[in-house]
Every structure is written in structure tokens, then in C-alpha cells.
Amino acid sequence: MGDRGLDFQLVLLRRMADHNPDLVEEARRRLGASAADMREANKRWQAMVRSPRARGAAARYRSVLGAPESVVPRRLGDAGCEARRWALPLWPELRFEVLVGPDGGVWNEWLVRAPDAPAPALRALEDLTAWSCTVDEAARAFAPARPLEGTAPTRWGLAFTAPDRDGVRHEVVAEFTWGLLQRTAVVSRSDRSGRGGRGGRAG
């Protein structure tokens, strides 16, 4: 993947550092990069994105990550697009997916589960640990889930109901960066008798 591919993984980590600095530090060390390397990689990425001579997002990902591992046609409603996916050494069980429309515009860019990787078992609130699942996996496991506006372009939110291991159901807000779960917050809960109460933060 080369130096640019390493840089891109550091860019992903930089966006996750606000939520999970310990996980990011461990991952950064696995990549053999320093905190300064991560800051510089992010600066280079931002300069590339903001340059007046910048390529379109689809071309930019190809220039940074090389040819996609797979390109699969997909339909979203009545519209067709391509799902282009790249393997990243840092997360071998995931793929970085870019959805590209017919006009070459990027519709979405996030981490998804690799086709041959087993999906996580998400049955209870306690299973929703940092980096354990993707947006799609959480939405399927705890359907119906309601999308929430993210606090930045690379962030997403979901609101849903999830039981804990004692069977008590909780109203939960989950936050994702680049499609990967970062943290959850319990906003309310009901005990077995049906009385409501306030909950605390989890995950």
C-alpha cells in the first residue's frame, strides 16, 4: 500500500482519537508511527482535500490507496452506484468502502465488514464496545435504528433500543467515526416493571 496508505490509516485514527485515545495510541504503535507522524499525515491529507487543484474524492482515494480490492455494482433505491473497497492492514477484518455515483461523485466513505469476515455477535448493550462493529451492523442488530446527524462529515450517529444482559431495555445513542463504533450513551432505561429512569454512559 505504501507510505500514502500508511498516511491514510493515520488520518482515520486521527479522527478517532477524540473518543478513544488509548485504542488509537495502540494502533498507531502497531503501524510504527509516532504522534507527530499522525499529525503530519493529517495535515497532508487536509492540504490535499483543500487544494484548488484537488482531484475528485474518488480519484483521490485511488491515488492514495491504489486500485480497489473489489468494485461491485450496487443500487440505493432507484439509483445505481459502485462500491469500491480497499483492504487496510490495521483492520484486516474490515474494508474501506467508497460509494461512487454515475457522475463520479462520492456518496459515502466508511469502514465496513470484509465479505469473508464473521460479523460480531451483537445481542446486548455490553456487546457495543469501541471498534466492535460498523454502522450497518449496529443498525441491523438493534432494528429499527434511527440515523442521527453527525458532528462532523466523517461521523454518524444511531438511536435505537438495546437490552442489557439482564434483559432491561435501554434507549441508546451510538456514535461512529468513519463508520466504526466509537462510543455509546444510554439516554433512558426501563426496569422490568416498566418504570422509566435515567441512564448513564456506557461503552
N, C-alpha and C positions, 0 to 999 in steps of 0.2 A: 504493500500500500504506500510505502514511502513516507517522507517527512511530512508531506501535506496531510496524509491520512492520520498521522500521529497528531498533527496540529488540530485536525477536526475533532478527534476524540477528546482532546483537551478543551476545545470550545464547548462540547457537550457537558463536560464535567464542570466547567466554569459556571454554567447556568444552573447546575445542581448544587453548587457549594453553599448557597444561602440556606438551603434546607437541611443538607446532610454533609457538613464539613468533614466529619470523620470518615465516612464512606468515600468521599471524593479524595481525601488525602491518601487513603489506602490504594485506591485505583490509580491515582497519579504515580505513586511509587512503583506499582506494578508496571507502568509504562516507562519507568526510568526517567521521569520528568520532575523538575523542581516546581515550586510555586511560581517562581519567576518565569519559567518556561510556559506555564499555563497562562499567566497574564500576557506574555508577549504573543502567544498563539491567538488569544482572544483579540488583541489589538490588530494583528494582521488580518484576522477574519473580518472585523468591523471595517477596516480600511478597504478590504476587497468588496464588501457589500455596498459601501457608501461611495465608492469611486465613481466619478461621472462616466468613466469608461467601463464600468462593471458589466459583465455578461449577465444574461438572464439567470435566474436561480437554477434552472435545470442544467444549463451548461456549466454553471459554477460547480455544482456537485460532481459532474463528470470530470471536470478538470482537477478537482481536489481528490476524489475517491477513485478515479479511473472508470473503466467500463463496469456497468452494474453486473452483479452476480446473476440477476434474473430480471426480465422485463415481461410483465403479464398484463394483458388487456383486462380492464375492469369497467363495470358500469355502476354509476352512482345515480340512482333514479333513471332519468331519461338520457343522461349524458354519459359518454364514454371517455375513458382516460387510460393511461398506462401507469401501472405500479412498478416503479424501478426500485430494486433493493440491492443493498451492499452489506457485506459481512464486515463486522468490526471486531478486531482481536480482543478488545476489552470486554465485550459482551458476546461470546460465541453463540449463546442460545438466542440472541436477538438479531434483527436486521434493521438497518436504517432504510426506511421506505419514503420515497418521494412520489406523490401522485401528480402526474403531468397531464394537463388537458390537451385537446386537439390543437390549440394555438401555441403550445409550448409553455404555457403558464403553469406555475406550480400551485396546486390546490391544497396540498398538505405535505408535511415533512415531520416524521416522528419515528420512534422506535417501535417495532412490532416483533412478535414471536417468530422465530425461524420456522419454516414449514415442517421440518423434521424434529423440532424440539418439543418435548411434552409441555403442555400448559400447566401452570401451577394449580394446585387444589385450593380454591377459594370458597370456603364454606362459612367462615365466621369472621368477625371483626379482627380477631387476633391474627388471622392469616394475612392481613393487609399491612405487611411490613414494608419499609422503604426498599425500593427497587425490586419488589417481588412480582409485579405484574404491570401490564400495559393498560392503556385507556380501554381498549376493546375488551380485554379480559375481565376487567372490573365491571364494565357495563353489562356484559353477558352474565356474569356470576351473580350479580345483585340487581337484575332487571325487575322493574323498569328503573333506569337511571336517567337523571335529568342533566343535560350538559349545562355547565356554568361558564361564564366569560372568564378567561384567564387574566392574570395581572400583567402579562407580557405576551408578545407574539408566540413565544415558544412554550407557553404554559396553558394548561387546560384544567378544568375542574369538573367534577361529577358530584351530584347529590343523589343519595339512594338510602335505602333501609337495609341494615345488615344485622343478623343475630350475633350475640357473643356466644362463647362456648357453653354458657348456662342457659341459652335459649332466649335471653332477653333481647328484644329488638331495639335497635338504635337508629336514629336519623344521623347520617354521616355525610360529611363533605370531604372529598378526596382531591388532593392537588397533584398534578402531573407536570413534569418538565420534559420536553422532547418526547412526550408520550409515555414516560416511565414514572410510576408512582413515587412520590417524594414523602408525603405525609397525609394523615387523615385526622379529622377533628370530629368528635361526637358533639352534635348540637342539641340533641334531646334524646331521651330514652323513656321506655315504658316498662314497668315491672310486670310480673306475671298477673297481678290483679288488674292491670290496665291503667293504673295511675301514672300520670306523666311526671317527669322530673328532668332536671337539667343534667347534662353530662359534661365530662371533661374531655381533654385532648388525648388522643391515642395515636400510636404509630410514630 
